[in-house]
């Protein structure tokens, strides 16, 4: 009986850990980055010369539709600072990161890396494609 309870406790703990990680969301804010919503993205695109827009989603998501002018760069492909430097001219270049939203977390990871490497004009679209699509905003393929 004691063995059965031990086994059940392990299963319950494992289930709780799985549920926790499955429901974990990306943060709404990244220290050192400016969080923007869809309107903020539109304002950045229309008023920020040299803005680099990085779509941190998988190829299929990007191909299905992305923000005009966005380049795809998966967060896991940013293996070191040189990868980001190859698409963002300098640490003073404004750069916007987005993905599928809070449930995705790829943009949060990429923005954190950029801030950590000293990029000074980092913008984080936390709600990402989830909000963009809900608002019916334009996408390009």
C-alpha positions as CSV (number, residue, x, y, z in Angstrom):
1,X,0.0,0.0,0.0
2,X,2.8,2.4,0.9
3,X,4.4,1.7,-2.5
4,X,1.1,2.5,-4.3
5,X,0.8,5.8,-2.5
6,X,4.4,6.7,-3.4
7,X,3.8,5.8,-7.0
8,X,0.5,7.9,-7.1
9,X,2.3,10.8,-5.4
10,X,5.0,10.7,-8.1
11,X,2.3,10.6,-10.9
12,X,0.4,13.5,-9.3
13,X,3.6,15.6,-9.0
14,X,4.5,14.8,-12.6
15,X,1.0,15.7,-13.8
16,X,1.1,19.0,-11.9
17,X,4.5,19.9,-13.4
18,X,3.2,19.1,-16.9
19,X,0.1,21.2,-16.3
20,X,2.1,24.1,-15.0
21,X,4.5,24.2,-17.9
22,X,1.7,23.7,-20.4
23,X,-0.1,26.7,-19.1
24,X,2.9,28.9,-18.5
25,X,2.8,32.2,-20.4
26,X,5.4,34.5,-21.5
27,X,5.7,37.7,-19.5
28,X,3.9,40.9,-20.6
29,X,7.1,42.9,-20.1
30,X,10.8,42.3,-20.5
31,X,13.2,44.4,-18.5
32,X,15.0,46.8,-20.7
33,X,12.5,46.5,-23.6
34,X,9.4,48.5,-24.4
35,X,6.2,46.5,-24.6
36,X,3.9,47.6,-27.4
37,X,0.4,46.5,-28.5
38,X,-0.9,46.4,-32.1
39,X,-1.4,50.2,-32.2
40,X,2.2,50.6,-30.9
41,X,3.5,48.3,-33.7
42,X,1.6,50.4,-36.3
43,X,3.1,53.6,-34.8
44,X,6.6,52.1,-34.8
45,X,6.3,51.0,-38.4
46,X,5.1,54.4,-39.6
47,X,7.4,56.6,-37.5
48,X,10.6,54.7,-36.8
49,X,13.2,54.8,-39.6
50,X,15.4,51.8,-39.8
51,X,13.1,49.6,-37.6
52,X,13.9,45.9,-37.9
53,X,10.9,43.7,-37.4
54,X,11.7,40.1,-36.4
55,X,9.1,37.4,-36.5
56,X,10.2,34.7,-34.1
57,X,7.8,32.1,-35.2
58,X,8.2,28.8,-37.0
59,X,8.4,28.7,-40.8
60,X,4.8,27.5,-41.3
61,X,3.4,30.3,-39.1
62,X,5.5,32.9,-40.9
63,X,4.4,31.6,-44.3
64,X,0.8,31.7,-43.3
65,X,1.0,35.4,-42.8
66,X,3.3,37.9,-41.1
67,X,3.6,41.6,-40.5
68,X,4.8,43.4,-43.6
69,X,8.5,43.9,-43.6
70,X,9.2,41.2,-40.9
71,X,12.1,38.9,-41.3
72,X,11.8,35.4,-39.7
73,X,14.4,34.6,-37.1
74,X,13.4,31.8,-34.7
75,X,14.5,32.4,-31.2
76,X,16.3,29.1,-31.0
77,X,18.3,30.1,-34.0
78,X,19.8,33.0,-32.1
79,X,22.6,30.9,-30.7
80,X,24.8,33.8,-30.0
81,X,25.1,37.6,-30.5
82,X,26.5,37.3,-34.0
83,X,23.3,35.8,-35.3
84,X,21.3,38.8,-34.2
85,X,24.0,41.2,-35.3
86,X,23.7,39.8,-38.8
87,X,20.2,41.1,-39.2
88,X,20.2,44.1,-36.8
89,X,22.9,46.7,-38.0
90,X,23.9,48.0,-34.6
91,X,22.9,48.0,-30.9
92,X,21.3,51.4,-31.5
93,X,19.0,50.1,-34.3
94,X,15.4,49.8,-33.2
95,X,14.2,46.2,-33.3
96,X,10.8,44.8,-32.7
97,X,10.2,41.1,-31.7
98,X,6.9,39.3,-32.0
99,X,5.6,35.7,-32.1
100,X,2.2,34.1,-31.7
101,X,1.5,35.8,-28.4
102,X,1.8,35.1,-24.7
103,X,1.3,31.3,-25.1
104,X,4.3,31.2,-27.5
105,X,7.1,32.9,-25.7
106,X,9.6,33.0,-28.5
107,X,9.6,36.8,-28.8
108,X,10.1,37.1,-25.1
109,X,13.2,34.9,-25.3
110,X,14.6,36.8,-28.3
111,X,13.9,40.2,-26.7
112,X,15.6,39.1,-23.5
113,X,18.7,38.0,-25.4
114,X,18.8,41.3,-27.3
115,X,18.6,43.3,-24.1
116,X,21.2,41.1,-22.4
117,X,23.6,41.8,-25.3
118,X,23.1,45.6,-24.9
119,X,20.7,46.4,-27.6
120,X,19.1,49.7,-26.5
121,X,16.0,50.1,-28.7
122,X,14.2,46.8,-28.1
123,X,10.4,46.6,-28.6
124,X,8.4,43.6,-27.6
125,X,5.0,42.9,-29.0
126,X,3.9,40.5,-26.3
127,X,0.4,39.8,-27.6
128,X,1.7,39.2,-31.1
129,X,-0.2,37.4,-33.8
130,X,-3.0,36.5,-31.5
131,X,-4.0,40.1,-31.0
132,X,-3.0,41.1,-34.6
133,X,-5.4,38.5,-36.1
134,X,-8.2,39.3,-33.6
135,X,-8.1,42.9,-34.8
136,X,-8.1,41.8,-38.4
137,X,-4.9,43.7,-39.2
138,X,-3.2,43.0,-42.5
139,X,-0.7,40.2,-43.0
140,X,1.5,39.4,-46.0
141,X,2.5,36.0,-47.2
